[in-house]
Amino acid sequence: MTQPQPHPAAPTRLSGTVHALGIRLTGAGAVRWRLGALAVRDTVGKPHAPTAPRITDAAADGSELRLRWNRAPGPVRHYEVHQILPDGTRRFLGGTCGTAFFLSGVRREADERSARFQVRAVDELYGVSDAAVTAHRW
């Protein structure tokens, strides 16, 4: 069986200017809606990850930590900070536009030898980078 081939005239990338966008609303009865600011952008890929995440200050019991990292290259809207739990799930701790985050109320999970944290860059279109990970030993 042969693989389908793309149409010879099909473009490999979109280019040009968008002059109009159509929105179709359907439903029973009156439909109310409001369209705010709208941006159409051509982006490829995801943002770069921040680098060198590290704990720069910690309370004696480890419940308060200061996490820092190096800025991700390219446009970044904000950073998201998560704690990686022992079962591999993540706990959202917050977001910031800066390159540091104060973590308060950090708690040790059962049988956890170190707390692991990840920082991800988020771009203007809410694309998320790979994670930069660091750990704090209890």
ZAPA-54469 format. One record per residue (C-alpha): residue in three letters; x, y, z. Coordinates in Angstrom, 1 decimal. Each point is the difference from the previous one (the first is absolute). Example, Ala and Ser with C-alpha at 12.3 -4.5 7.8 and 13.67 -1.06 7.14 Angstrom:
<sites>
<residu->Ala; X->12.3; Y->-4.5; Z->7.8>;
<residu->Ser; X->1.4; Y->3.4; Z->-0.7>;
</sites>
This chain:
<sites>
<residu->Met; X->0.0; Y->0.0; Z->0.0>;
<residu->Thr; X->1.4; Y->3.4; Z->-1.0>;
<residu->Gln; X->0.1; Y->3.0; Z->2.4>;
<residu->Pro; X->-2.1; Y->2.9; Z->-1.0>;
<residu->Gln; X->2.0; Y->2.9; Z->-1.4>;
<residu->Pro; X->-0.7; Y->3.7; Z->0.7>;
<residu->His; X->-1.5; Y->2.0; Z->-2.8>;
<residu->Pro; X->2.9; Y->1.5; Z->-2.1>;
<residu->Ala; X->-1.4; Y->3.5; Z->0.4>;
<residu->Ala; X->-0.5; Y->-0.3; Z->3.8>;
<residu->Pro; X->2.1; Y->2.6; Z->1.9>;
<residu->Thr; X->2.4; Y->-1.2; Z->2.6>;
<residu->Arg; X->-0.6; Y->3.1; Z->2.2>;
<residu->Leu; X->-2.7; Y->2.6; Z->0.4>;
<residu->Ser; X->0.9; Y->3.5; Z->-1.0>;
<residu->Gly; X->-1.7; Y->3.2; Z->-0.8>;
<residu->Thr; X->-2.5; Y->2.3; Z->1.7>;
<residu->Val; X->-3.3; Y->-1.0; Z->1.5>;
<residu->His; X->-2.7; Y->2.5; Z->-1.1>;
<residu->Ala; X->-3.0; Y->-1.7; Z->1.5>;
<residu->Leu; X->-1.0; Y->-2.7; Z->2.4>;
<residu->Gly; X->-3.4; Y->-1.6; Z->0.2>;
<residu->Ile; X->-1.8; Y->-1.1; Z->3.1>;
<residu->Arg; X->-3.1; Y->-2.2; Z->-0.2>;
<residu->Leu; X->-2.3; Y->-0.3; Z->3.0>;
<residu->Thr; X->-2.8; Y->-2.4; Z->0.1>;
<residu->Gly; X->-2.5; Y->-0.9; Z->2.7>;
<residu->Ala; X->-3.6; Y->0.2; Z->1.0>;
<residu->Gly; X->-1.2; Y->3.5; Z->1.0>;
<residu->Ala; X->1.9; Y->3.2; Z->0.3>;
<residu->Val; X->3.8; Y->-0.3; Z->0.0>;
<residu->Arg; X->2.0; Y->2.7; Z->1.7>;
<residu->Trp; X->3.7; Y->0.3; Z->-0.5>;
<residu->Arg; X->2.8; Y->2.5; Z->0.1>;
<residu->Leu; X->3.3; Y->-0.2; Z->-1.8>;
<residu->Gly; X->2.9; Y->1.8; Z->1.6>;
<residu->Ala; X->3.5; Y->0.5; Z->-1.2>;
<residu->Leu; X->1.1; Y->-2.6; Z->-2.5>;
<residu->Ala; X->3.5; Y->-0.8; Z->-1.2>;
<residu->Val; X->0.9; Y->-2.5; Z->-2.7>;
<residu->Arg; X->3.6; Y->-1.0; Z->0.0>;
<residu->Asp; X->2.2; Y->-2.4; Z->-1.8>;
<residu->Thr; X->2.2; Y->-1.8; Z->2.5>;
<residu->Val; X->2.0; Y->-3.2; Z->-0.2>;
<residu->Gly; X->1.1; Y->-2.1; Z->2.9>;
<residu->Lys; X->-0.1; Y->0.8; Z->3.7>;
<residu->Pro; X->1.9; Y->2.4; Z->2.2>;
<residu->His; X->3.5; Y->-0.8; Z->1.3>;
<residu->Ala; X->0.2; Y->-1.3; Z->3.5>;
<residu->Pro; X->1.5; Y->2.1; Z->2.8>;
<residu->Thr; X->3.5; Y->-1.2; Z->1.2>;
<residu->Ala; X->1.8; Y->-0.6; Z->3.3>;
<residu->Pro; X->-2.9; Y->-0.2; Z->2.5>;
<residu->Arg; X->1.3; Y->0.1; Z->3.5>;
<residu->Ile; X->-1.1; Y->0.5; Z->3.6>;
<residu->Thr; X->1.8; Y->3.2; Z->1.3>;
<residu->Asp; X->-1.5; Y->0.3; Z->3.5>;
<residu->Ala; X->-1.8; Y->-2.5; Z->2.3>;
<residu->Ala; X->-1.6; Y->0.1; Z->3.4>;
<residu->Ala; X->1.5; Y->-2.4; Z->2.6>;
<residu->Asp; X->-3.0; Y->-2.4; Z->-0.4>;
<residu->Gly; X->-0.1; Y->0.3; Z->-3.8>;
<residu->Ser; X->-3.6; Y->1.4; Z->0.0>;
<residu->Glu; X->1.1; Y->3.3; Z->-1.6>;
<residu->Leu; X->2.3; Y->0.0; Z->-3.0>;
<residu->Arg; X->1.1; Y->2.6; Z->-2.6>;
<residu->Leu; X->0.3; Y->-1.5; Z->-3.5>;
<residu->Arg; X->2.0; Y->1.8; Z->-2.7>;
<residu->Trp; X->0.8; Y->-0.8; Z->-3.6>;
<residu->Asn; X->1.5; Y->1.6; Z->-3.1>;
<residu->Arg; X->-2.3; Y->1.6; Z->-2.5>;
<residu->Ala; X->-1.1; Y->-2.0; Z->-3.0>;
<residu->Pro; X->1.2; Y->1.5; Z->-3.3>;
<residu->Gly; X->-2.7; Y->1.4; Z->-2.3>;
<residu->Pro; X->-3.4; Y->1.5; Z->0.9>;
<residu->Val; X->-1.4; Y->-1.2; Z->3.3>;
<residu->Arg; X->-3.4; Y->1.0; Z->1.4>;
<residu->His; X->0.5; Y->-1.6; Z->3.4>;
<residu->Tyr; X->1.5; Y->-3.0; Z->1.8>;
<residu->Glu; X->-2.0; Y->-2.8; Z->1.8>;
<residu->Val; X->1.4; Y->-1.7; Z->3.1>;
<residu->His; X->-1.1; Y->-3.5; Z->1.0>;
<residu->Gln; X->1.0; Y->-2.5; Z->2.7>;
<residu->Ile; X->0.5; Y->-3.5; Z->-1.3>;
<residu->Leu; X->-1.6; Y->-2.4; Z->2.4>;
<residu->Pro; X->1.5; Y->-3.5; Z->0.6>;
<residu->Asp; X->-2.7; Y->-1.7; Z->-2.1>;
<residu->Gly; X->1.0; Y->2.2; Z->-3.0>;
<residu->Thr; X->-2.9; Y->2.4; Z->0.1>;
<residu->Arg; X->0.5; Y->3.7; Z->0.3>;
<residu->Arg; X->-1.3; Y->2.6; Z->2.5>;
<residu->Phe; X->-0.4; Y->3.5; Z->-1.4>;
<residu->Leu; X->1.8; Y->2.5; Z->2.3>;
<residu->Gly; X->-0.4; Y->3.2; Z->-2.0>;
<residu->Gly; X->1.1; Y->2.1; Z->-2.8>;
<residu->Thr; X->2.3; Y->3.1; Z->-0.4>;
<residu->Cys; X->1.3; Y->2.3; Z->-2.7>;
<residu->Gly; X->3.4; Y->0.1; Z->1.8>;
<residu->Thr; X->2.8; Y->-2.4; Z->0.4>;
<residu->Ala; X->-0.6; Y->-0.8; Z->3.7>;
<residu->Phe; X->-2.8; Y->-1.4; Z->2.1>;
<residu->Phe; X->-0.5; Y->-0.2; Z->3.7>;
<residu->Leu; X->-1.5; Y->-3.4; Z->1.1>;
<residu->Ser; X->-1.8; Y->0.0; Z->3.3>;
<residu->Gly; X->-1.7; Y->-2.8; Z->1.7>;
<residu->Val; X->2.0; Y->-2.7; Z->-1.8>;
<residu->Arg; X->-0.7; Y->-3.3; Z->1.6>;
<residu->Arg; X->1.8; Y->-3.3; Z->-0.1>;
<residu->Glu; X->-2.0; Y->-2.9; Z->-1.5>;
<residu->Ala; X->0.2; Y->-3.4; Z->1.6>;
<residu->Asp; X->3.4; Y->-1.7; Z->-0.4>;
<residu->Glu; X->1.3; Y->2.9; Z->-2.2>;
<residu->Arg; X->3.7; Y->0.5; Z->0.2>;
<residu->Ser; X->0.0; Y->3.2; Z->-1.9>;
<residu->Ala; X->-2.6; Y->2.4; Z->-1.4>;
<residu->Arg; X->0.2; Y->0.4; Z->-3.8>;
<residu->Phe; X->-1.1; Y->3.2; Z->-1.7>;
<residu->Gln; X->-0.4; Y->0.9; Z->-3.7>;
<residu->Val; X->-0.1; Y->3.3; Z->-1.8>;
<residu->Arg; X->-1.5; Y->0.3; Z->-3.5>;
<residu->Ala; X->0.0; Y->3.1; Z->-2.3>;
<residu->Val; X->-3.3; Y->0.9; Z->-1.5>;
<residu->Asp; X->0.0; Y->2.1; Z->-3.2>;
<residu->Glu; X->-2.5; Y->2.6; Z->-1.2>;
<residu->Leu; X->-2.2; Y->-2.7; Z->-1.6>;
<residu->Tyr; X->0.1; Y->-2.1; Z->3.2>;
<residu->Gly; X->2.4; Y->-2.5; Z->-1.5>;
<residu->Val; X->1.9; Y->-1.8; Z->2.8>;
<residu->Ser; X->3.7; Y->-0.8; Z->0.0>;
<residu->Asp; X->1.7; Y->-3.1; Z->1.3>;
<residu->Ala; X->0.5; Y->0.0; Z->3.7>;
<residu->Ala; X->3.1; Y->1.1; Z->1.8>;
<residu->Val; X->0.2; Y->-2.1; Z->3.3>;
<residu->Thr; X->1.8; Y->0.5; Z->3.3>;
<residu->Ala; X->-0.3; Y->-1.7; Z->3.4>;
<residu->His; X->0.2; Y->0.9; Z->3.6>;
<residu->Arg; X->1.2; Y->-2.7; Z->2.5>;
<residu->Trp; X->-2.0; Y->-0.3; Z->3.2>;
</sites>
